[in-house]
Amino acid sequence: MRLISDAERRARIGQRHAIAPGRRAPGPEQATRVMTVLHSTEPATVFLSLFARVDGLTRDDVDRALYVDRTLVKQLAMRRTLFVLPRDLLPAAWGSASARVAETEGKRIVQDIVKAGVADDGVAWLDEAREAVLDLLADTPTGRTALELREAIAHIDVKIDVTAGSTWGAGRVLTHLGATGDLVRGANTLHWRLSRPRWTRMGDWLDVVPPPLEAREGYAELVRRWLATFGPGTVEDVLWWLGGTKGAVRQALLDVAAVEVALERDGAGWVLPDDVDEVGPTEPWAALLPVLDPTVMGWKQREFYLGAHGPALFDRNGNAGTTAWWDGRVVGCWVQDSDGVVEVRLLEDTPRTGQEALAGEAARLTEWLEGQRVSTVYPSPAMKEPR
């Protein structure tokens, strides 16, 4: 069994994640594909993740891919998280990870509707709600916002107290329709850093809507692409990222003929059958990645690139804040001052060459942001430290 060291794993990040200068992608589609998917929980993350990977990227480039050419599509999938997927990956997600989310979410909606006394038959209520939304949008191919849908459909204009201080309403129905692939978060009606999409029928958004893959085939395709991006990884890494069952993960590893390798600190890992050969070192590189960037969130076991910095860079729920990278390792984070200038906060001693490279990335990002400050609901402890 071949040993893949931590150093080689870090070299793979530099060579495959399109964040090292000289190895960046030519456009948004290619950058997304090399990462399998992009996190889209916060709308700004998509733009900043792509900026880190595409030289000369403009916000119009991202809007074109998302809303004009629609080569990249937002989809609720793994771990009930919103991602941006290459369009051709949608059938795999619809048949596997998204279907799993939709099933779980549907059961919760049904239970909450009955518990709140809105209806005696929660299944019938949800079916009627979904049908009402789809029927209304059939006459509005450009889509409608959640507020417009709630105002137009009395059936979904409800608010339910789920727990103390927590309510849900029409948005849950739209989320379920999104998980099943019937609706898509279409054109954004707000600034690029904020999100208020027009919910649109998938058939109106895409010129051709392919059928979902069978669950086993879908999971295999997701795992194959994950291994191409993040391999080697452990079963626990894949299980966490996929949000499925251990049985589904093990079956997918078999279906893609994954090869077992030894890892320096995490036991047994897996790579694709054509990815066993050693990957050589790469030149040191610097990068500034946003909140929830896919490189930071790709593994469950992160010590080989995080070291001991996990508690400082992740919140209590496991959400990653901004990160500053040098030579394949996370060495700090970044924030903006009141004028929007990007500042790097180092958590460990970094050589002068690394500090200078990170300062260059900070200047590049500051120029691109043009004084616009990016807020987040997932600041890490290091980001919240007083200046």
Secondary structure as the mmCIF struct_conf table of DSSP 4:
data_model
#
loop_
_struct_conf.conf_type_id
_struct_conf.id
_struct_conf.beg_label_comp_id
_struct_conf.beg_label_asym_id
_struct_conf.beg_label_seq_id
_struct_conf.end_label_comp_id
_struct_conf.end_label_asym_id
_struct_conf.end_label_seq_id
STRN STRN1 LEU A 3 ILE A 4
HELX_RH_AL_P HELX_RH_AL_P1 ASP A 6 ARG A 16
BEND BEND1 HIS A 17 ALA A 18
BEND BEND2 ALA A 20 ALA A 20
TURN_TY1_P TURN_TY1_P1 PRO A 21 GLY A 22
BEND BEND3 ARG A 23 ARG A 23
STRN STRN2 ALA A 25 ALA A 25
BEND BEND4 PRO A 26 GLY A 27
HELX_RH_AL_P HELX_RH_AL_P2 PRO A 28 VAL A 34
TURN_TY1_P TURN_TY1_P2 MET A 35 MET A 35
BEND BEND5 THR A 36 THR A 36
STRN STRN3 LEU A 38 HIS A 39
BEND BEND6 THR A 41 GLU A 42
HELX_RH_AL_P HELX_RH_AL_P3 PRO A 43 PHE A 51
TURN_TY1_P TURN_TY1_P3 ALA A 52 ARG A 53
STRN STRN4 VAL A 54 VAL A 54
TURN_TY1_P TURN_TY1_P4 ASP A 55 GLY A 56
HELX_RH_AL_P HELX_RH_AL_P4 ARG A 59 ASP A 63
HELX_RH_PI_P HELX_RH_PI_P1 ARG A 64 VAL A 68
BEND BEND7 ASP A 69 ASP A 69
STRN STRN5 LEU A 72 LEU A 76
HELX_RH_3T_P HELX_RH_3T_P1 MET A 78 ARG A 80
STRN STRN6 LEU A 82 PRO A 86
HELX_RH_3T_P HELX_RH_3T_P2 ARG A 87 LEU A 89
HELX_RH_AL_P HELX_RH_AL_P5 LEU A 90 GLY A 95
TURN_TY1_P TURN_TY1_P5 SER A 96 SER A 96
HELX_RH_AL_P HELX_RH_AL_P6 ALA A 97 LYS A 115
TURN_TY1_P TURN_TY1_P6 ALA A 116 GLY A 117
BEND BEND8 VAL A 118 VAL A 118
BEND BEND9 ASP A 120 ASP A 120
HELX_RH_AL_P HELX_RH_AL_P7 GLY A 122 ALA A 138
TURN_TY1_P TURN_TY1_P7 ASP A 139 ASP A 139
TURN_TY1_P TURN_TY1_P8 PRO A 141 THR A 142
STRN STRN7 ARG A 144 ARG A 144
HELX_RH_AL_P HELX_RH_AL_P8 ALA A 146 ALA A 152
HELX_RH_3T_P HELX_RH_3T_P3 ALA A 154 ILE A 156
STRN STRN8 ILE A 160 THR A 163
TURN_TY1_P TURN_TY1_P9 ALA A 164 GLY A 165
STRN STRN9 SER A 166 TRP A 168
HELX_RH_AL_P HELX_RH_AL_P9 ALA A 170 ALA A 179
TURN_TY1_P TURN_TY1_P10 THR A 180 GLY A 181
BEND BEND10 ASP A 182 ASP A 182
STRN STRN10 LEU A 183 ASN A 188
BEND BEND11 LEU A 190 LEU A 190
TURN_TY1_P TURN_TY1_P11 TRP A 192 ARG A 193
BEND BEND12 LEU A 194 LEU A 194
STRN STRN11 PRO A 197 ARG A 201
HELX_RH_AL_P HELX_RH_AL_P10 MET A 202 TRP A 205
BEND BEND13 LEU A 206 ASP A 207
HELX_LH_PP_P HELX_LH_PP_P1 PRO A 210 GLU A 214
HELX_RH_AL_P HELX_RH_AL_P11 ALA A 215 PHE A 230
BEND BEND14 PRO A 232 PRO A 232
STRN STRN12 GLY A 233 GLY A 233
HELX_RH_AL_P HELX_RH_AL_P12 VAL A 235 LEU A 242
TURN_TY1_P TURN_TY1_P12 GLY A 243 GLY A 243
BEND BEND15 GLY A 244 GLY A 244
HELX_RH_AL_P HELX_RH_AL_P13 LYS A 246 ASP A 255
TURN_TY1_P TURN_TY1_P13 VAL A 256 ALA A 257
STRN STRN13 VAL A 259 LEU A 263
TURN_TY1_P TURN_TY1_P14 GLU A 264 ASP A 266
STRN STRN14 GLY A 267 VAL A 271
TURN_TY1_P TURN_TY1_P15 PRO A 273 ASP A 274
BEND BEND16 ASP A 277 ASP A 277
HELX_LH_PP_P HELX_LH_PP_P2 GLU A 278 PRO A 281
STRN STRN15 ALA A 286 LEU A 289
TURN_TY1_P TURN_TY1_P16 VAL A 291 LEU A 292
HELX_RH_AL_P HELX_RH_AL_P14 PRO A 294 MET A 297
BEND BEND17 GLY A 298 GLY A 298
BEND BEND18 LYS A 300 LYS A 300
HELX_RH_AL_P HELX_RH_AL_P15 GLU A 303 LEU A 306
TURN_TY1_P TURN_TY1_P17 GLY A 307 ALA A 308
HELX_RH_AL_P HELX_RH_AL_P16 GLY A 310 LEU A 313
STRN STRN16 PHE A 314 PHE A 314
TURN_TY1_P TURN_TY1_P18 ARG A 316 ASN A 317
BEND BEND19 GLY A 318 GLY A 318
STRN STRN17 ALA A 320 ALA A 320
STRN STRN18 THR A 323 TRP A 326
TURN_TY1_P TURN_TY1_P19 ASP A 327 GLY A 328
STRN STRN19 ARG A 329 GLN A 336
TURN_TY1_P TURN_TY1_P20 SER A 338 ASP A 339
STRN STRN20 VAL A 342 LEU A 346
BEND BEND20 LEU A 347 GLU A 348
HELX_RH_AL_P HELX_RH_AL_P17 ARG A 352 LEU A 369
TURN_TY1_P TURN_TY1_P21 GLU A 370 GLY A 371
BEND BEND21 VAL A 377 VAL A 377
HELX_RH_AL_P HELX_RH_AL_P18 PRO A 381 LYS A 384
BEND BEND22 GLU A 385 GLU A 385
#
